[in-house]
């Protein structure tokens, strides 16, 4: 389960750990989970002009990037809403996708934003670099 910050980082830095996690998903080494609201959040964030310019991508290229993420993801239906669990309401949809998709891990740079809530559902919160370290072992 990937947070929006990881998706934006992968788009902006194709050689970083976030992009490596997406490549691992493409090779079916990890499973990406995605709900419709989360896909829309990814699109909203990635299409912000500042991120598009930093990535050096055209709007069409951003669309292709997002299409690849959707294609590599497993669709999750949010059967239960678990709100409120977090301080930041914008992170609730990420946690709900992880819980409803029975994720083992939630990958984010903002570990503190999720607090102890994910652990109540048996979900570990980790950074992209840690995912890649574990895959190499």
Secondary structure, DSSP 8 states (H G I E B T S, - for coil): -B-HHHHHHHHH-TTSHHHHHHHHHHTTSS-EEE-HHHHHHHHHHHTSHHHHHHHT--HHHHHHHHHHHHHTEEE--------S-SSSGGGHHHHHHHHHTT-SEEE-S-HHHHTTHHHHTT-EEE-HHHHHHHHH-
